[in-house]
Amino acid sequence: MFYCYILYSQTLDKYYIGHTQDLTSRLQKHLTNHKGFTGKVADWELVYFEKFDDKSEAYARERMIKKRKSRKYIERLISNCGD
């Protein structure tokens, strides 16, 4: 199983979109002090995810969300995920 996911940082008031095979360990990586964008703060929380059968589908969904370049679109996805 693969996932496309969205993280949110209250400190930065920003979203981060990615894909992975293991959500738990990937979130732990984001919360460590590393050189990447998410390494700047340690308050990232998982706010949304979708499951896929293979990596290419998860990556395609990540690219599609990023291509929209829309905070409103991301927030709509998050608010509709419980429906």
N, CA, C and O atoms as a MOPAC input file, in Angstrom:
PM7 MOZYME 1SCF
protein

 N      0.84200 1    -1.17400 1     0.00000 1
 C      0.00000 1     0.00000 1     0.00000 1
 C      0.89000 1     1.24100 1     0.00000 1
 O      1.90700 1     1.29500 1     0.69300 1
 N      0.49000 1     2.22800 1    -0.78500 1
 C      1.21100 1     3.49900 1    -0.85900 1
 C      0.23100 1     4.62600 1    -0.54300 1
 O     -0.98400 1     4.46700 1    -0.65800 1
 N      0.78100 1     5.75300 1    -0.14800 1
 C     -0.05300 1     6.86700 1     0.29300 1
 C      0.41800 1     8.18400 1    -0.32200 1
 O      1.61400 1     8.41600 1    -0.49700 1
 N     -0.53800 1     9.02500 1    -0.63800 1
 C     -0.29200 1    10.43600 1    -0.89900 1
 C     -0.81100 1    11.12900 1     0.35400 1
 O     -1.91400 1    10.83100 1     0.81100 1
 N     -0.03000 1    12.05100 1     0.91400 1
 C     -0.40500 1    12.63300 1     2.19800 1
 C     -0.16600 1    14.13200 1     2.21900 1
 O      0.59900 1    14.68100 1     1.42500 1
 N     -0.85000 1    14.77200 1     3.15700 1
 C     -0.68300 1    16.20900 1     3.36600 1
 C     -0.40500 1    16.42900 1     4.85000 1
 O     -1.12300 1    15.93000 1     5.71600 1
 N      0.64300 1    17.18000 1     5.11600 1
 C      0.99800 1    17.58000 1     6.47300 1
 C      0.72100 1    19.06400 1     6.63100 1
 O      0.70100 1    19.81200 1     5.65400 1
 N      0.50500 1    19.48300 1     7.87600 1
 C      0.30400 1    20.90000 1     8.15400 1
 C      1.16500 1    21.30600 1     9.34200 1
 O      1.26100 1    20.58000 1    10.33200 1
 N      1.78900 1    22.47800 1     9.23100 1
 C      2.55800 1    23.06600 1    10.32800 1
 C      1.86500 1    24.34700 1    10.76300 1
 O      1.72000 1    25.28100 1     9.97400 1
 N      1.44000 1    24.39000 1    12.01900 1
 C      0.80900 1    25.59800 1    12.54100 1
 C      1.83500 1    26.72700 1    12.66200 1
 O      1.50400 1    27.88800 1    12.42400 1
 N      3.06100 1    26.40300 1    13.02600 1
 C      4.11800 1    27.41000 1    13.16100 1
 C      4.34600 1    28.14600 1    11.84600 1
 O      4.40300 1    29.37500 1    11.81600 1
 N      4.47600 1    27.38900 1    10.76300 1
 C      4.71700 1    27.98800 1     9.44600 1
 C      3.43100 1    28.37200 1     8.72600 1
 O      3.46300 1    29.14400 1     7.76800 1
 N      2.30100 1    27.83800 1     9.18000 1
 C      1.00900 1    27.98100 1     8.51100 1
 C      1.13300 1    27.54900 1     7.04400 1
 O      0.70100 1    28.24200 1     6.12200 1
 N      1.74900 1    26.35900 1     6.87400 1
 C      1.99100 1    25.81900 1     5.53300 1
 C      1.60800 1    24.35100 1     5.48800 1
 O      1.57500 1    23.65100 1     6.49900 1
 N      1.31500 1    23.91200 1     4.25100 1
 C      1.03900 1    22.50700 1     3.99000 1
 C      2.21900 1    21.89900 1     3.25000 1
 O      2.94700 1    22.59200 1     2.53800 1
 N      2.39700 1    20.60500 1     3.42500 1
 C      3.42200 1    19.85700 1     2.70900 1
 C      2.74000 1    18.62600 1     2.10900 1
 O      2.02500 1    17.90900 1     2.81000 1
 N      2.95400 1    18.38400 1     0.83500 1
 C      2.35900 1    17.24000 1     0.14600 1
 C      3.46200 1    16.27200 1    -0.24100 1
 O      4.50100 1    16.68000 1    -0.76100 1
 N      3.23500 1    14.98500 1     0.01400 1
 C      4.22800 1    13.97900 1    -0.32700 1
 C      3.58400 1    12.63000 1    -0.57500 1
 O      2.36000 1    12.49800 1    -0.54400 1
 N      4.42100 1    11.62200 1    -0.82300 1
 C      3.93700 1    10.24200 1    -0.96800 1
 C      4.92800 1     9.30200 1    -0.29800 1
 O      6.11400 1     9.61200 1    -0.18300 1
 N      4.43400 1     8.15600 1     0.14000 1
 C      5.26300 1     7.21000 1     0.87700 1
 C      4.60100 1     5.84400 1     0.92400 1
 O      3.43300 1     5.68700 1     0.56800 1
 N      5.36300 1     4.86900 1     1.36600 1
 C      4.81100 1     3.54200 1     1.60100 1
 C      4.50000 1     3.34500 1     3.09100 1
 O      3.68200 1     2.49800 1     3.44900 1
 N      5.15200 1     4.12400 1     3.95100 1
 C      4.98200 1     3.97000 1     5.39400 1
 C      4.72900 1     5.34400 1     6.02500 1
 O      5.66400 1     6.10900 1     6.26000 1
 N      3.46900 1     5.64300 1     6.29200 1
 C      3.10300 1     6.96000 1     6.82500 1
 C      3.75300 1     7.25800 1     8.17200 1
 O      4.22000 1     8.37300 1     8.40100 1
 N      3.78600 1     6.27800 1     9.05500 1
 C      4.31700 1     6.49700 1    10.40500 1
 C      5.78700 1     6.88200 1    10.37700 1
 O      6.17900 1     7.88300 1    10.97700 1
 N      6.60000 1     6.09800 1     9.68500 1
 C      8.03400 1     6.40800 1     9.66600 1
 C      8.32100 1     7.67200 1     8.85900 1
 O      9.26300 1     8.40100 1     9.16600 1
 N      7.51900 1     7.93400 1     7.83400 1
 C      7.73300 1     9.15000 1     7.03900 1
 C      7.42200 1    10.38600 1     7.87900 1
 O      8.14900 1    11.37600 1     7.80900 1
 N      6.35700 1    10.34200 1     8.66900 1
 C      6.03600 1    11.47600 1     9.53300 1
 C      7.15900 1    11.69100 1    10.55100 1
 O      7.52900 1    12.83300 1    10.82400 1
 N      7.70200 1    10.61400 1    11.11300 1
 C      8.81200 1    10.73700 1    12.05700 1
 C     10.01800 1    11.41800 1    11.40000 1
 O     10.69300 1    12.23600 1    12.02400 1
 N     10.27700 1    11.07900 1    10.15600 1
 C     11.37700 1    11.71100 1     9.41200 1
 C     11.13200 1    13.21400 1     9.26000 1
 O     12.04900 1    14.01600 1     9.43100 1
 N      9.90000 1    13.58700 1     8.94000 1
 C      9.56200 1    15.00600 1     8.80100 1
 C      9.73900 1    15.75700 1    10.11600 1
 O     10.05800 1    16.94600 1    10.11400 1
 N      9.53600 1    15.08300 1    11.21400 1
 C      9.61500 1    15.73900 1    12.52500 1
 C     11.03600 1    15.84700 1    13.06300 1
 O     11.25200 1    16.46100 1    14.10800 1
 N     12.01300 1    15.25700 1    12.36500 1
 C     13.40300 1    15.37200 1    12.79900 1
 C     14.03400 1    16.64000 1    12.23900 1
 O     13.52600 1    17.24300 1    11.29300 1
 N     15.13200 1    17.02300 1    12.83200 1
 C     15.86900 1    18.20500 1    12.38000 1
 C     16.75600 1    17.79600 1    11.20700 1
 O     17.85300 1    17.27300 1    11.40300 1
 N     16.27400 1    18.03600 1     9.98800 1
 C     17.03900 1    17.69700 1     8.79100 1
 C     17.06700 1    18.90600 1     7.85500 1
 O     16.41800 1    19.91600 1     8.12700 1
 N     17.79800 1    18.80900 1     6.77800 1
 C     18.01300 1    19.96200 1     5.89700 1
 C     16.83000 1    20.30100 1     4.99800 1
 O     16.77900 1    21.40000 1     4.44600 1
 N     15.89000 1    19.39500 1     4.84100 1
 C     14.75000 1    19.63900 1     3.96100 1
 C     13.78700 1    20.68400 1     4.50500 1
 O     13.95100 1    21.17400 1     5.62200 1
 N     12.78200 1    21.01900 1     3.70300 1
 C     11.79400 1    22.03500 1     4.05700 1
 C     11.10800 1    21.71800 1     5.38000 1
 O     10.90900 1    22.61600 1     6.19800 1
 N     10.74700 1    20.46900 1     5.60500 1
 C     10.01400 1    20.12200 1     6.82300 1
 C     10.91200 1    20.05800 1     8.05300 1
 O     10.40300 1    19.95900 1     9.17000 1
 N     12.20900 1    20.11200 1     7.88700 1
 C     13.13000 1    20.06800 1     9.01400 1
 C     13.21300 1    21.37200 1     9.78300 1
 O     13.82700 1    21.42000 1    10.85000 1
 N     12.60800 1    22.43300 1     9.26200 1
 C     12.66900 1    23.74000 1     9.90200 1
 C     11.89500 1    23.79300 1    11.21500 1
 O     12.27100 1    24.51900 1    12.13600 1
 N     10.81900 1    23.02500 1    11.29700 1
 C      9.98100 1    22.99600 1    12.50500 1
 C      9.61900 1    21.55100 1    12.82200 1
 O      9.78500 1    20.66700 1    11.98100 1
 N      9.12900 1    21.31400 1    14.01900 1
 C      8.80100 1    19.94200 1    14.41900 1
 C      7.33900 1    19.81200 1    14.84500 1
 O      7.01200 1    19.00500 1    15.71500 1
 N      6.46700 1    20.60400 1    14.23500 1
 C      5.05300 1    20.51200 1    14.60100 1
 C      4.16900 1    20.02000 1    13.44900 1
 O      2.96900 1    20.29500 1    13.42600 1
 N      4.75300 1    19.30400 1    12.50800 1
 C      3.98400 1    18.78400 1    11.37900 1
 C      2.97700 1    17.75200 1    11.87000 1
 O      3.30200 1    16.88400 1    12.68000 1
 N      1.75500 1    17.86000 1    11.36800 1
 C      0.74400 1    16.86300 1    11.69900 1
 C      0.10100 1    16.36200 1    10.41100 1
 O     -0.10300 1    17.11900 1     9.46300 1
 N     -0.20800 1    15.08900 1    10.40000 1
 C     -0.86000 1    14.47100 1     9.25500 1
 C     -2.31800 1    14.90400 1     9.25300 1
 O     -3.05600 1    14.61700 1    10.19500 1
 N     -2.73800 1    15.60300 1     8.18300 1
 C     -4.10700 1    16.10100 1     8.12100 1
 C     -4.93200 1    15.43100 1     7.02100 1
 O     -6.15200 1    15.59400 1     6.97100 1
 N     -4.26100 1    14.66800 1     6.12900 1
 C     -4.98000 1    14.04700 1     5.01500 1
 C     -4.10800 1    12.97600 1     4.38100 1
 O     -2.88800 1    13.12000 1     4.29800 1
 N     -4.75000 1    11.89500 1     3.93300 1
 C     -4.02900 1    10.91300 1     3.13200 1
 C     -5.00100 1    10.12500 1     2.27200 1
 O     -6.18300 1    10.00300 1     2.59100 1
 N     -4.48100 1     9.59500 1     1.17800 1
 C     -5.21900 1     8.71300 1     0.28100 1
 C     -4.37400 1     7.46700 1     0.06700 1
 O     -3.14700 1     7.54500 1     0.01800 1
 N     -5.03300 1     6.31100 1    -0.06200 1
 C     -4.33800 1     5.03400 1    -0.28400 1
 C     -4.32100 1     4.68100 1    -1.76300 1
 O     -5.27100 1     4.94800 1    -2.49900 1
 N     -3.20100 1     4.06700 1    -2.18300 1
 C     -3.04400 1     3.62300 1    -3.57100 1
 C     -2.38400 1     2.25300 1    -3.59500 1
 O     -1.66400 1     1.88200 1    -2.66800 1
 N     -2.63600 1     1.51000 1    -4.65900 1
 C     -2.06400 1     0.17300 1    -4.79300 1
 C     -0.59600 1     0.19100 1    -5.19300 1
 O      0.15200 1    -0.72400 1    -4.84600 1
 N     -0.17500 1     1.22400 1    -5.91900 1
 C      1.23700 1     1.27400 1    -6.29200 1
 C      1.80600 1     2.68700 1    -6.19000 1
 O      1.07900 1     3.67900 1    -6.13400 1
 N      3.11700 1     2.73200 1    -6.16900 1
 C      3.85300 1     3.97600 1    -5.95300 1
 C      3.56500 1     5.00600 1    -7.03700 1
 O      3.43600 1     6.19400 1    -6.74200 1
 N      3.46400 1     4.56600 1    -8.28400 1
 C      3.26300 1     5.52100 1    -9.38000 1
 C      1.92400 1     6.24700 1    -9.24800 1
 O      1.82700 1     7.42500 1    -9.59200 1
 N      0.89400 1     5.56100 1    -8.75400 1
 C     -0.40500 1     6.21300 1    -8.55300 1
 C     -0.32700 1     7.25200 1    -7.44200 1
 O     -0.87200 1     8.34700 1    -7.58000 1
 N      0.34300 1     6.92100 1    -6.34700 1
 C      0.49200 1     7.85900 1    -5.22800 1
 C      1.29000 1     9.08300 1    -5.66800 1
 O      0.94700 1    10.21200 1    -5.31800 1
 N      2.34600 1     8.85700 1    -6.42800 1
 C      3.17600 1     9.96700 1    -6.89900 1
 C      2.40900 1    10.84700 1    -7.88700 1
 O      2.53900 1    12.07100 1    -7.86800 1
 N      1.61200 1    10.21700 1    -8.74700 1
 C      0.80700 1    10.98300 1    -9.70700 1
 C     -0.19800 1    11.87400 1    -8.97300 1
 O     -0.42500 1    13.01900 1    -9.36600 1
 N     -0.79600 1    11.34200 1    -7.91100 1
 C     -1.74800 1    12.13400 1    -7.12700 1
 C     -1.03600 1    13.28700 1    -6.42600 1
 O     -1.56900 1    14.39500 1    -6.37200 1
 N      0.15200 1    13.04700 1    -5.89200 1
 C      0.94500 1    14.11700 1    -5.27400 1
 C      1.19900 1    15.23000 1    -6.28200 1
 O      0.99100 1    16.40500 1    -5.98200 1
 N      1.64400 1    14.86300 1    -7.46500 1
 C      1.92700 1    15.86000 1    -8.50500 1
 C      0.67600 1    16.63000 1    -8.90200 1
 O      0.73400 1    17.83600 1    -9.14000 1
 N     -0.45700 1    15.93300 1    -8.97300 1
 C     -1.69600 1    16.59900 1    -9.34900 1
 C     -2.10100 1    17.65200 1    -8.31300 1
 O     -2.51500 1    18.75600 1    -8.66800 1
 N     -1.97900 1    17.30200 1    -7.03200 1
 C     -2.31600 1    18.25200 1    -5.97200 1
 C     -1.36100 1    19.44400 1    -6.01700 1
 O     -1.79900 1    20.59000 1    -5.92200 1
 N     -0.07100 1    19.18500 1    -6.15900 1
 C      0.91900 1    20.26500 1    -6.20200 1
 C      0.72200 1    21.15600 1    -7.42400 1
 O      0.92800 1    22.36800 1    -7.35200 1
 N      0.32700 1    20.56400 1    -8.53400 1
 C      0.13300 1    21.31400 1    -9.77700 1
 C     -0.98100 1    22.35100 1    -9.63600 1
 O     -0.95000 1    23.39800 1   -10.28400 1
 N     -1.95500 1    22.05700 1    -8.79500 1
 C     -3.07100 1    22.99300 1    -8.58800 1
 C     -2.59600 1    24.28500 1    -7.93300 1
 O     -3.19100 1    25.34200 1    -8.13900 1
 N     -1.51400 1    24.20300 1    -7.13600 1
 C     -0.94900 1    25.37000 1    -6.43900 1
 C     -2.03700 1    26.18000 1    -5.72200 1
 O     -2.06400 1    27.40900 1    -5.78400 1
 N     -2.92300 1    25.46100 1    -5.04900 1
 C     -4.06700 1    26.11900 1    -4.44400 1
 C     -4.26800 1    25.68200 1    -2.99900 1
 O     -4.56400 1    24.51900 1    -2.72400 1
 N     -4.10500 1    26.61800 1    -2.09200 1
 C     -4.35500 1    26.35200 1    -0.67700 1
 C     -5.83300 1    26.01500 1    -0.46400 1
 O     -6.17300 1    25.14900 1     0.34100 1
 N     -6.70800 1    26.71500 1    -1.20200 1
 C     -8.14300 1    26.44800 1    -1.08700 1
 C     -8.46900 1    25.01200 1    -1.48900 1
 O     -9.28200 1    24.35400 1    -0.84000 1
 N     -7.84400 1    24.53300 1    -2.54300 1
 C     -8.07300 1    23.15500 1    -2.99100 1
 C     -7.62600 1    22.16700 1    -1.91000 1
 O     -8.34000 1    21.21200 1    -1.60400 1
 N     -6.45600 1    22.39600 1    -1.34100 1
 C     -5.93400 1    21.52500 1    -0.28400 1
 C     -6.87300 1    21.53700 1     0.92500 1
 O     -7.18300 1    20.48200 1     1.47800 1
 N     -7.32100 1    22.71000 1     1.33100 1
 C     -8.20300 1    22.79900 1     2.49000 1
 C     -9.57000 1    22.17200 1     2.21500 1
 O    -10.20500 1    21.65100 1     3.13200 1
 N    -10.02700 1    22.21800 1     0.96600 1
 C    -11.26100 1    21.55300 1     0.59400 1
 C    -11.10900 1    20.04100 1     0.67900 1
 O    -12.00900 1    19.35000 1     1.15600 1
 N     -9.96100 1    19.51900 1     0.21200 1
 C     -9.68800 1    18.08200 1     0.33000 1
 C     -9.74200 1    17.64800 1     1.79200 1
 O    -10.37900 1    16.65200 1     2.13200 1
 N     -9.07600 1    18.39700 1     2.63400 1
 C     -8.99700 1    18.06600 1     4.05700 1
 C    -10.38700 1    18.11400 1     4.70300 1
 O    -10.75300 1    17.21400 1     5.45900 1
 N    -11.14500 1    19.14800 1     4.40900 1
 C    -12.46200 1    19.28800 1     5.05100 1
 C    -13.45500 1    18.24800 1     4.55900 1
 O    -14.40300 1    17.91800 1     5.27200 1
 N    -13.25300 1    17.71800 1     3.33900 1
 C    -14.17700 1    16.72800 1     2.78100 1
 C    -13.76700 1    15.29500 1     3.08000 1
 O    -14.49900 1    14.37000 1     2.72800 1
 N    -12.62600 1    15.08200 1     3.71600 1
 C    -12.13800 1    13.71900 1     3.89800 1
 C    -12.98100 1    12.90900 1     4.86100 1
 O    -12.90300 1    11.68100 1     4.82900 1
 N    -13.77700 1    13.52100 1     5.71100 1
 C    -14.63300 1    12.78600 1     6.62600 1
 C    -15.99000 1    12.43900 1     6.03900 1
 O    -16.77000 1    11.70000 1     6.63900 1
 N    -16.26100 1    12.98100 1     4.85500 1
 C    -17.57400 1    12.74800 1     4.22400 1
 C    -17.70000 1    11.39300 1     3.58600 1
 O    -18.74600 1    11.07100 1     3.02400 1

